[in-house]
Amino acid sequence: MLRPRPDPGFWSGKRVLLTGHTGFKGAWTALWLARMGAAVTGLALAPTDDHNLFELAGVAGRVEHRLVELRDRAAVAKALSDRHFDIVLHMAAQALVRESIRDPIATFATNVMGTAHLLDALRGDDGLQAVLVITSDKVYANAETGRAFAEGDPLGGKDPYSASKAAAEIVTDSFARSFFAGRAPVATARGGNVIGGGDFSADRIMADIVRAALAGGETVLRHPEATRPWQHVLDCVAGYLVYAERLASDPTMPRAMNFGPSRDGAVLTVGELATRAIDALGAKPWRHQPDTTSIEARTLGIDTSLAARLLGFQSRLDAPAAVDWTVDWYRRWSQGGDAAALCDEQISRYEDAR
């Protein structure tokens, strides 16, 4: 089955504002957009990890790189005062559940007020064709019944990260209705759990596995029985880009959409994913260390049928393939491979996949 992919003809020459380009998913997005000929302006904080894809892949050399604190309303307004954009992709966020529990105020400030500051600064840009705010699969009120959430389900979130992303959904809808109606579509995209090469963040499953493997240690899992809608970063980013394209050309597009593994894709628990990655890396088996204080969801799934029906979009890689592509990237990087070349190679391979 042929599945839509980002259209270079659409993106070539487009003026794109991409927030969060110094992060894992943002760096992949910046590389792909630049490859298609987009003129990308990146707004983000400096990366904080010792290893990070932004620096490893030389992303700053492919975009207009601006360091801006989204929690600073004046700084955001100043950074955008002399710029006009065709497409806006808002990815900047505090994206870690456990960090949100450690510092809830900073998480709400970044994810809620940062979104409000950005949308407020964009109100005067009359040339906008579409604005896409990236939230999360965790925006739904999750009673852990195992049912996959659809776009019309109630929003919620018991941990600060999930709640802040649900709140960002409400903020986005408010700005869309109050200030952008009749001018430019403003929508949200809710992506599943993303894995892929170049993620070195703390408390991320593949990053933790790779760190343990390189150090000769064990991977420690808190909830090996938990399920997540795993998808490769290229599937997730491809969905966002295809959605943005359609928003810019079709005003009837819904203003929220899920992106994750297709219904017929394999579902892996955290433990199964870890075992597959560890076996491929030849590392030590994982060890279970329960966290009885955790409030993280044990089950999570999202219904991606809307994207399939309206965009014709489905993930190209199932969860096992996503793990394999991810491990291949880390293995080759650890052996001296160039990060940018590895990303470009996997983007080419993804574009050519059927």
C-alpha positions in Angstrom: 0.0 0.0 0.0 1.4 3.4 -1.0 1.2 5.9 1.9 1.5 9.7 1.5 4.9 11.2 2.4 6.0 14.8 2.8 5.9 16.6 -0.5 9.2 18.4 -1.4 7.3 20.4 -4.0 5.2 21.9 -1.2 8.0 22.6 1.3 10.6 23.9 -1.2 11.0 27.6 -0.6 8.4 27.7 2.3 9.3 29.9 5.2 8.9 27.6 8.2 9.1 28.5 11.9 10.1 25.4 13.8 10.3 25.7 17.6 12.2 23.1 19.5 14.7 22.4 16.7 17.4 21.7 19.3 15.5 18.7 20.7 15.5 15.1 19.4 12.3 15.2 17.3 12.8 18.8 16.3 16.3 18.1 15.0 15.0 15.3 12.8 12.3 17.7 11.5 14.8 20.5 10.8 17.0 18.1 8.8 14.1 16.8 6.8 12.7 20.3 6.0 16.1 21.6 5.0 16.6 18.6 2.8 13.3 19.5 1.0 14.4 23.1 0.5 12.4 24.8 3.2 13.8 28.1 4.7 13.7 27.1 8.4 13.9 29.4 11.3 14.5 27.6 14.6 13.4 28.9 18.0 14.5 27.0 21.1 16.7 26.8 24.1 20.2 25.5 23.8 20.5 21.7 24.2 21.4 20.5 27.7 22.5 16.9 27.1 26.2 16.2 26.6 25.3 14.2 23.5 22.5 15.7 21.4 21.4 15.2 17.8 21.3 19.0 17.2 25.0 19.3 17.7 26.0 15.9 16.4 24.2 16.4 13.1 25.2 20.1 12.7 21.6 21.3 12.5 22.6 24.9 13.2 24.3 24.9 9.8 21.1 24.0 8.0 18.6 26.5 9.6 18.5 30.0 11.0 19.2 29.2 14.6 17.8 31.4 17.3 18.0 30.8 21.1 14.8 32.0 22.7 13.1 31.3 26.0 9.5 30.7 25.2 8.5 31.4 28.8 9.7 35.0 28.2 6.8 36.7 26.3 8.8 39.8 25.4 11.7 37.7 24.0 9.4 35.7 21.9 7.7 38.8 20.5 11.0 40.4 19.7 12.4 37.3 18.0 9.4 37.1 15.7 8.8 40.9 15.1 10.9 41.0 11.9 9.9 37.6 10.5 6.9 36.3 8.5 6.2 32.7 7.9 4.2 30.4 5.8 4.0 27.4 8.1 4.6 27.2 11.9 5.5 23.9 13.6 5.5 24.3 17.4 7.5 21.4 18.9 9.3 23.1 21.8 8.2 21.6 25.1 9.3 20.2 28.4 8.6 16.6 27.3 9.5 14.3 30.1 6.9 12.9 32.6 9.3 12.4 35.5 10.8 15.8 35.1 7.3 17.3 35.1 6.8 15.6 38.5 10.1 17.0 39.8 9.4 20.6 38.5 5.7 21.0 37.7 5.7 24.8 37.6 8.4 25.0 34.9 6.6 22.3 32.9 3.3 24.3 32.9 5.1 27.5 32.2 6.9 26.0 29.2 4.1 23.9 27.7 1.1 26.2 28.4 2.4 29.8 28.6 5.1 29.1 26.1 2.4 28.0 23.6 0.3 31.1 24.5 3.3 33.4 24.0 4.1 31.9 20.6 0.5 32.1 19.3 0.2 35.7 20.6 3.3 36.7 18.8 2.0 35.2 15.6 -1.3 37.1 15.6 0.1 39.9 13.4 1.5 37.6 10.7 -1.1 37.8 7.9 0.8 35.5 5.6 0.4 32.4 7.6 -0.9 29.3 5.8 -1.1 26.9 8.8 0.0 26.6 12.4 0.5 23.1 13.9 1.0 22.8 17.6 2.5 19.4 18.7 1.0 18.1 21.9 1.0 14.4 22.9 -0.8 11.1 23.0 -1.0 11.7 26.7 -3.6 14.6 26.5 -6.5 12.2 27.0 -8.2 11.5 30.3 -6.9 7.9 30.7 -8.9 5.5 32.9 -6.5 2.7 31.7 -9.3 0.6 30.2 -7.0 -0.4 27.3 -9.2 1.4 24.7 -7.4 3.5 22.1 -8.2 7.2 22.3 -9.8 9.0 19.4 -9.6 12.8 18.8 -13.1 13.5 20.3 -12.4 11.8 23.6 -12.2 14.0 26.8 -8.8 15.6 27.6 -7.1 15.2 30.9 -3.9 14.2 32.6 -3.0 13.2 36.1 0.8 14.0 35.9 1.9 17.6 35.2 3.3 16.8 31.7 0.1 15.2 30.5 -2.0 17.9 32.1 0.1 20.7 30.6 -0.2 19.2 27.2 -4.0 18.9 27.6 -4.1 22.5 28.7 -2.0 23.5 25.7 -4.7 22.0 23.5 -7.3 24.3 25.1 -5.0 27.3 24.8 -4.5 26.5 21.1 -8.2 26.1 20.4 -8.9 29.4 22.2 -6.4 31.3 20.1 -7.5 29.6 16.9 -11.1 30.7 17.5 -10.4 34.1 18.9 -7.6 35.4 16.6 -7.0 33.1 13.6 -10.5 32.2 12.4 -10.9 33.0 8.7 -7.1 33.7 8.4 -5.1 30.6 9.0 -5.9 27.1 10.3 -4.4 26.5 13.8 -4.4 22.8 14.8 -2.9 20.3 17.2 -1.1 17.0 16.4 -1.0 14.3 19.1 1.9 11.9 18.5 2.5 8.5 20.1 5.7 7.5 21.9 8.6 8.2 19.5 11.9 6.3 19.3 14.7 6.8 16.9 18.4 7.4 16.6 19.9 10.5 18.3 17.7 10.6 21.4 20.0 11.0 24.4 17.4 12.5 26.9 17.1 11.2 30.4 14.2 8.8 31.2 13.7 7.8 27.5 13.7 4.1 27.0 16.0 3.7 23.9 18.4 6.3 25.2 18.6 4.5 28.6 19.2 1.2 26.8 22.0 2.6 24.6 23.7 4.4 27.6 23.6 1.1 29.5 24.9 -0.9 26.6 27.8 1.5 25.9 28.8 1.5 29.6 28.5 -2.3 29.9 25.7 -2.0 32.5 22.1 -3.1 32.9 19.0 -1.3 31.7 16.6 -0.7 34.6 12.9 -0.8 33.8 10.2 0.7 36.1 7.2 -0.7 34.3 8.1 -3.5 31.8 4.5 -4.5 31.5 3.4 -1.0 30.3 2.2 -0.6 26.7 2.8 2.5 24.5 2.0 3.4 20.9 5.6 3.1 19.8 6.5 4.7 16.5 9.7 5.7 14.7 10.5 9.4 14.7 10.3 9.5 10.9 6.7 8.1 10.9 5.7 10.7 13.5 7.4 13.6 11.7 6.0 12.5 8.3 2.5 12.6 9.8 3.0 16.1 11.1 4.3 17.4 7.8 1.6 15.7 5.7 -1.0 17.1 8.1 0.5 20.6 7.8 0.4 20.4 4.0 -3.3 19.5 4.1 -4.2 22.2 6.6 -2.6 24.8 4.3 -4.7 23.7 1.4 -7.9 22.4 2.8 -9.9 24.5 5.3 -12.2 21.5 6.1 -9.4 19.6 7.8 -10.2 18.8 11.5 -8.2 20.8 14.0 -6.7 17.9 15.9 -5.3 14.6 14.8 -3.6 11.5 16.3 -0.4 10.1 14.8 0.9 6.7 15.9 1.3 3.1 14.8 -1.4 1.7 12.5 -4.0 -0.6 13.9 -2.5 -3.7 12.4 1.0 -2.9 13.8 2.6 -5.0 16.5 2.1 -3.8 20.1 5.1 -4.1 22.3 5.3 -3.8 26.0 8.2 -1.8 27.5 9.9 -5.1 28.4 9.5 -6.5 24.9 10.8 -3.4 23.3 13.8 -3.4 25.6 14.5 -7.1 25.0 14.5 -6.6 21.2 16.9 -3.6 21.4 19.2 -5.2 24.0 19.5 -8.4 22.0 20.4 -6.5 18.9 23.0 -4.5 20.8 24.4 -7.6 22.5 24.0 -5.9 25.9 23.2 -7.2 29.4 19.5 -8.2 30.0 17.3 -5.6 31.6 16.4 -5.6 35.3 13.0 -4.7 36.8 13.1 -2.1 39.6 9.5 -1.3 40.5 8.7 2.3 41.3 5.7 2.2 43.7 5.4 6.0 43.8 5.0 6.3 40.0 1.7 7.8 38.6 2.6 7.0 35.0 -0.1 5.3 32.9 0.4 1.5 32.5 -1.6 1.3 29.3 -1.9 3.8 26.5 -3.1 3.6 22.9 -4.4 6.0 20.3 -6.8 5.6 17.4 -5.1 6.8 14.1 -8.0 6.0 11.8 -8.8 9.7 11.2 -5.4 10.3 9.7 -5.7 7.2 7.6 -9.2 8.2 6.4 -8.6 11.9 5.7 -4.9 12.0 4.9 -4.4 8.5 3.6 -1.6 8.4 6.1 -0.4 5.4 8.1 2.9 4.5 9.7 5.4 2.7 7.4 7.3 1.0 10.2 5.7 -1.2 12.8 7.1 -1.3 16.3 9.7 -4.1 15.8 10.9 -2.3 12.6 11.1 1.0 14.5 13.3 -0.7 17.1 15.5 -2.1 14.4 16.0 1.2 12.6 16.7 2.9 15.9 19.3 0.3 17.1 21.0 0.4 13.6 21.4 4.2 13.9 23.0 4.0 17.4 25.2 1.0 16.6 26.6 2.7 13.5 27.0 6.1 15.3 28.9 4.4 18.2 31.2 2.8 15.6 32.2 6.3 14.3 29.4 7.0 11.9 28.5 10.6 11.1 25.2 11.5 12.7 24.0 13.8 9.9 24.8 11.2 7.2 23.0 8.5 9.2 19.9 10.7 9.5 20.0 11.6 5.8 20.4 7.9 4.9 17.4 6.9 7.0 15.3 9.7 5.6 16.1 8.6 2.1 15.3 5.0 3.0 12.0 6.1 4.6 11.0 8.1 1.5 11.7 5.1 -0.7 9.8 2.6 1.4 6.5 1.2 0.2 
